[in-house]
Amino acid sequence: MQLIAFIAVLLGAVSAHPFYRDSFPNGYSVPNPCGGGIWEAVGHYDPNHHTINKNRFGQAFSAAGRTWTQALCMADSDGDGKTNGAELGDPTCVWVQGGVPAGRATGHPGICEPVGSCGDGFTCNCHGANCVGK
């Protein structure tokens, strides 16, 4: 039983990739549209836990080689009418890793705001594998 618990903790640590937040602007200060605070797992549907199913920004970030590109910045991954760059404080898409963003993050690039307005099936207060959109 202890071995199973150890493996579960180890897998959680391995699959949790907080260093990815260094790869896009304001990665450590993306607002939580479900009630305030910070969304820790930016590319995932659960604000605090890394789920298997990534949100639309997580999918796009992965497809972009896990780097902040011009195309990723200009895209509107969550379909709310704001570019990823605008939501993350880089509206002109000039930020480079290690640099200072032009502004602060004002929205979440992978969760449509207001929540539920884009018909993606996401709802707040979900947990783990239950946090899936369409």
C-alpha positions, 0 to 999 in steps of 0.5 A, a space after each residue: 500500500 505504501 508503494 502505491 502511495 509513493 508511486 502516486 506521489 511520484 507520478 504527480 510530481 513528474 506530470 506536474 510541470 510548473 516550469 512550463 509557466 516560465 515559457 509564457 508571459 505572466 505564467 505565475 499570475 494567470 487569474 482564476 476565472 472561477 472565483 479569484 486567486 491564481 490558476 496554477 495549472 494553466 494548461 489544464 482544466 483544474 486550477 490546482 491539479 494537472 489533469 490528463 485532459 488539457 484545456 484548449 490553451 494547453 493543447 495549443 501550447 503543446 502543439 507549439 512545442 511548449 514555447 511562446 510563439 507569435 502564432 500562439 500569442 495571436 491565437 484565441 485558444 479559448 474562443 472568448 474573443 481575446 487573443 492569448 497574448 492579450 489575456 496574458 499581458 503580451 498584446 503585441 506578442 513581443 515577450 521573450 522568455 525571461 523578459 518582463 511582460 508589457 502588462 499583467 495577465 487579465 484573463 485565462 487563455 484556456 478557460 472561456 470567460 465568462 465561464 460557460 459562455 463559449 459552450 465548451 462544457 467547462 464548469 467551475 469547481 470540477 476536480 481531476 478527470 471530471 474537468 473536461 471541456 469539449 
